[in-house]
């Protein structure tokens, strides 16, 4: 579902949509110019302003994705306004096409003269995508019927179809998507706020591949600040942006049951707390013969999750280095969002958190440093028997979620310029102030 709990395919552990923050992207097209020293510097970019809104949290949340990045586009002839979750962990884009009591926004295919349902005899229907662990089938009308199921028992189903998508004023006729009419979600209240989902991974049916977008970038601010999403373009057009550090995408030619070949998979090589490298065998970071253990960079998941042995090593070292600085919650029954069991009592009188040891995620060729407020997340609770606030460590245990993968969530991508380069098969990032990036790109917060 667009906003479901733990949006994971049953066999392929790609993460998707999150719901604690609501991030609204209103599309506009800007022409960005710098000093015309090269042709690249005068290149037109599709720039999308980002606004962050943060509702209160609750302790009794089951684990679900806590941030949705939604993009407003128009679909069909005449165009209908829809809001789609931007999801780098999914391939197939889809829209709610049937009016239900719990959905406020739908796409009505009967009102679009350019809507074309997909017959089940077509090659697209017969091909297998990463999003279809359950094979497609023919409905009674001989149309291509698809079911997308997730590990949290949520699902969405309907027919494949094509129509014209308009983004930034540019028409993309014949775009393939799912026109979904039924589904189950553990969070239907949040699902009702969006019309569907925009798949942004490397699969053949993803939005970026159908649009022919060779590269896209985003910059997510912390708190209630602004941010940006860019389709296309080169970062060399931005002289204020520091050099990006790239890590190559990991590919495999084998079909492995637990390896998502369309995900943005990178090679995790180690983790440091302060400058101390965790003493772990290299083998724990390498996918096994089934594909389990891949590392995915996913904009749709809020926090980061590590396989059990690595999480335990990180947890123990962080506890050791914060002893005397932070007070453990010491409540065995408190596990935030089902996978985050390292939480602390923090006096409400503290104006800010004390200095904490940074956690550095070491990739092949690049390092991502997680520090300060990105290390601990304030949950909406008060510790028993006190007025202390509860803060939880922003790394969780994948084993508690039932997934065999490392996931780098977007909470740890805040105030980083993130670039997904499909042409050169790499992910790049660099530290930056995303609110200032918005200002420099002349986007009002």
N, C-alpha and C positions, 0 to 999 in steps of 0.2 A: 504494500500500500504506500501511497505517497508519504504517509507519516506514520508508518507502522512501527511496532516494537521490533527491534533487532531485525532489520530487513535483510535477511540472509537467505540465499537460495539453499535448498535442502542439501545439495551435493557440492555446490560451489560456494565457498565461504566469502563472497564479496559483501561488504557492508554498504548500507545505503543511507536512508533518510533519517534525520534527527529532529527533535521537537521541542527542546527546552527554550531556545531562543527562536524568534521568528525573524528571518532576514528577508526583507522585501527588496527586490531589484526592479526598478522601473526603467525600461529600456529607452535610451535616447542615443542618437548618433552624433558623435563629435568629430570634427576634423582637428587633429592635434598637429601643430607645426612647431618645430624648433628652428634654430638657425640653419638655413638650407645649405649645409655643408656636404650633404649627400642625398641621394634619392631616397634612401631608407628613412631619413629624418623627416621627410615630408609625406610619409606613408599614412594613409587613412586607417584609423582603428575604430572598431566598434567598441565603445566604452560604456559600461553599464554602472550607474551609481548604486551604491549599496547602503541600506539603512538597517541598523540593528535595533531590535526591540526585545527587551528581556522581561518575561513574566516571572512571577515568583515560582520557586521550586517546592517540592514536597518530598518528605522522607519516604513515604510509602509508594513511590514510583517503582514499578517493575522496570527492568532494564529496557530502555528503548532509546532510539536515536534522539538526541536532544537539541539538534539544530537543523532547521530546514533553510536552505537557500532557495528562494523561489524567484522565478523569472516570469515576467508578464509578456506574453506574445499574443498574436492573433492567428487564428486557424480557420480555413475554409473560405467559401465564396457565397455570400459576402462574409467578410472576416468576423469571427466571434472572439471575444476577449477571454483568455484563459490564463491561469496561473499554474506554473509547473515547477516542481521541485528539481533543482539542478543536482544531479546525482552522478558522481564519477565512479560509483560502484555498480552501476547497472548499464545494460546495453539498450534494451528496447524502451523507447518512449511510449507513454500511454496516457489516455485521458478517460475520465469518467464520462460515459455516454448515455447513461440512464439516470433519470431523475429519481433519487431516493430521499427519504425523509431526513437523513443525516448529512446530505451533501448540499451545500449552498451553491456550488458552481459546477456546471457540466458543459460538455461540448455536445451539441445536438446535430448529428450527421444528417438528419432529414432537412435541415435548413441550409445545407451546403451543396451547391450544384457541382462542386469539384471533388466531393467525397466519393471514393471508389473502394468498395470492399474487396478483399483479396480471396480469390477462389482457392480451394484446397488443392487444386491441381498445379498451382504455380510452383516454380523452383524455390521461391522464398519460403513458402509454407513447408516444403519438404526439407529445407536446410535446417541444421541444428545450430542454434545459437547458445551462448553461455547462459541466457536467461530462461532456457527451456529444459530444465532437468526432467520435466514431464513432457513427453512428445506431443507435438501439436496434432490436432485431429480435425475431422470434418464435422460440421454441425448439420442439422437436417436440411439446411439450405445450400449445402455443399460449399460453405465458406470456411476459411481457415480459422480454427478456434485454438486459442492458446490459454494456458494456465501458468501463472507464475506463483510459486509457493516459496515461503520463507521459513527459516528455522524456528521462528517464534509462533508458528502455526497460522500466521496471517497469509492471505492469498488474494489474488486478483485474477479475473478471467474475462475473456471476451474475444472479439474477432480482430484479426489483423486487417488493416485498411491503409489507404494512402489519401493524402489531401495536401493542400498548399499551406505551408507554415510561413508566416511573415515575422522576421526578426530585424529590428532596426530599420524597417522600411524595405527590406530585401525579401522578395518572394522566393520560396523554395517549393515549387510544385512537385507533386508525386512523392512527398516524404512519407515513409512507412512508419506506422505507429500502431499501438493497440487501442481499439475502441472498446473499453471495458464496461460491462454492464452488471457484474456481480463481484462480490468480494467480501472478505472478512478481515477485520483489523482489531487489534487489542486497544486501539486508541482512535475510535471513530470520531470523537469530538475534534481532535486535531486534524484528522484526515479531511474533515468537512471544509477546512479553510483553503484547500488547494483543489485544482481541477485534475491534476495528474502529475506525471513524473517525466523528466527529460533525461534520458540515458546518455552519459558522457564518457563511457569507457572506450576501449580500443576495439570493440566488436564491430562487425561489418554493418549492423543495423543501428549503431549508436548515432546520436544527433550530430556529433562532430564529424564522423565519417560520411554520413549522408550529405552534410553541408559542405564537405570538402575543406574543413577547417584544419590547417596544418599545426596550429598551435593555439593554446588559450592560457590565460593567466588570471589569477585572482589575488586579492590582498584583503585579508579579513582583520578588521580592527578589534581591539579588545573593548569590553564594556558596551556602551551605547553610542559608539562613534560610527563613522561612515567607512565604507570600503569600496572596492571596485572589482569588476569582472571585465576582462577584455577577451574578445575573439580576434585571433590573427595578430599580425604585426610583429615587430622586432623590438626587443628591449633596448637596442642601441638607439632608439628614438628618444630615450629618456636619460639625459646626461646626469640627472640627480640620483639615478638608481645605481647602486653598487654592483660590482660584477657578480653574476650568478654562479653558484657552485652546483655542478651537475653530478648526478648519479645515474648510471645507465639503467634502462629497463631490462628486467630479466625475462627471457623468452625460453620457451621449450617447444620442441617439435612433437613431443610425445603427448598423447591424450591421457592425462592422469586424472583419476576420479576426484581428487581434492585440490587440484590446482586450477585456479581461474585464469585462463590464458588471456582474457580480455582486460584483466585488471591492470592498474599501474603498479606493477610488482618491481621492487628494487631489492638489492642485496643488503640486508642488515649484517654488520660485521662485529658489533660490540656495543656496550653501554658503559658510560663512565658516570660516577658520582663525584662531584668536584673534578679532580683530575685522576681519580682512582678507577682504573679499568676493572670491571667485574671479571673475576677469574672463571671463565666458562669455556668449555671446548667449542671450537669453531663449528663442529657438527650440529650444534643446537640451533644455529642460524640458517642452516641449509635445508631446503625441502627434502623430505624423504622420498622413497620410491613410489609413494602414492600421491605425492605433490603436497602433502600436509606440511605446514611450516613456512609457507611463502610470506613475504612482507609486502603489504599493500598500503599505498598512500591514498587515503580516502577522504574526500571533502565532506562526505555525508555522515561521518561518525564524529561525535564530539571529542571523546577522549581516546587514549591509545591503549592497546591491549597486547599483552605479551604471553607467550606460552608459559605454562606453570613454573617450570624450573628457572626460567630467566626472570619471571616476575618475582619469585621468591627471593632470588639473589639480590635483585634491585631493592625490594622491600626491606630486606634485612640490613643492607648497607645504608639505605636512607635513614632507617630508624637509628642505626648506630651513630651516624653523623649528625643527627638532630637530637640526640639524647641530651637533656638538660636545657634544650632550646624550646622544644615542643612537648606537650603532654598528650600521651596516647589516650584515645577515647575509652579503650578497655571495655568494650561492649560487644561480646561475641555474637549477639543477635543483629548487630547493625552491619549490613553490607550494602553500601550505596549502589543502587542500580544493578544489584545482583552479582557484581564482579569486582567491586572496589572495597576491599576490607581493611585498608589502612587509613584510619581517620583519627583526627586530633580534636582535643578541647582547646579552644582559643578564647581567652577572656574578651568579653564584649568591650572592655575598656581599652583594648589595644586599638590604636589608630591605624596600624598597618601590621603586616606580618613581619617577623624578625628576618634578618638575613638567613637564607637557606642555601644549602649546597645545590648547585646546578646539576641537572642530569643531561648528559650529552648522548644523543643517539648517533652512532657511528655507522654510516653507510659506505659503500664502495665509492671513494672519490669525494665525499662530502660529509659534513657533520651538522646535525641540527641540535642547537643548544636550547634546552628548556629551563627557564629560570623564573624567579620572582613569582608573580601572581599566577603564572601558568602551571606552577607545581602543585598548588593546593586550590581546591574549589569549595567555596562556601555553600553548604547545603542548607535548605530552609528548615533547620531544626535547632532546638536548644537541648544541650546534653542533660540527661536525667540528674536531678538533684542540684542543679546549678543554673546560672544564667549564661554559661559559656556557649559560644557558637561552636558548630561542628564544621570542620574543614576536612575534606578527603583528598588523598593523593590522586593525581590525575592520570595515573597508570592503573590498569586493571588486569585481572587474570583471565586470559582467553579460555582456560580450562573450565572456569565457572560458567562460561557462556555456551560451552559445548562446541566451540569452533577450534579448528586446527590451523591457526594463522596468527601472524603478527599484523596489527593494524595501527597505522599512524593517523590519529584523528585530527580534526581541524582545530581543536583547542590548542594543540601544540604547533599549529601553523599560523596562529595569530601574530600579526606584525611581521610576517614574512611575505615577501613577494614570491608566489608559487607559480612556476611555469611548467606546463605539460606540453612537451615538444614531441608530437607524433612523428614528424619527419625524421628526426635524429634519434628517436627512441630513447628519450631521457626525461628526467624530472630535474628542474633547477630551482634553487631558492636562494634568497639573501635577506638579511635583516633589513627592515625598513619600517618607518612609521606609516601605517596604512591610512590614518586620517590625513596626514600631510600629503600622501600620494594622491588622495582624492582632491585636495586643494590644488595641487600642482597640475592635475589633469582638468582643472576648472569645473569640477563637479561639486555642486552644493551639497553639504551634508543633510 
